[in-house]
Amino acid sequence: MTTKVEQEQGFVSLTESAAQQIRSMLADQPENAGKILRIYVEGGGCSGMQYGMVFDEKRDNDRVSEFFGVSVLVDAVSAEYLQGAVVDFSDAMTGGGFKISNPNAKSSCGCGKSFEA
């Protein structure tokens, strides 16, 4: 099965299934109405850096892009670590959820939520 991905040069991308899940989450969570998905990187996790995703408001110096109708925010520091990364979603019973494939990661942990830059 082929997964559709919209990409923007130098930016994290979403697959169609990830965008569909995010739209569903926004529809089911009225407290996030008007907010945008923020994808970020911070220190921590078992490999040194970890990914985070949250619904947020745009801040100065954020980069904004849209994939399959879903807007995505990335701050300038996180953008350096996330260039070319792809966010996918699977609803499989085992191993399901959001997964980030990052070509900049030298290694990542088994949980898929942290990586070494």
PyMOL commands that set and color helices and strands:
alter all, ss='L'
color gray80, all
select helices_A, chain A and resi 16-28+30-32+76-82
alter helices_A, ss='H'
color red, helices_A
select strands_A, chain A and resi 5-6+13-15+36-43+49-56+63-67+70-74+86-90+97-101+107-108+114-116
alter strands_A, ss='S'
color yellow, strands_A
deselect
rebuild
show_as cartoon
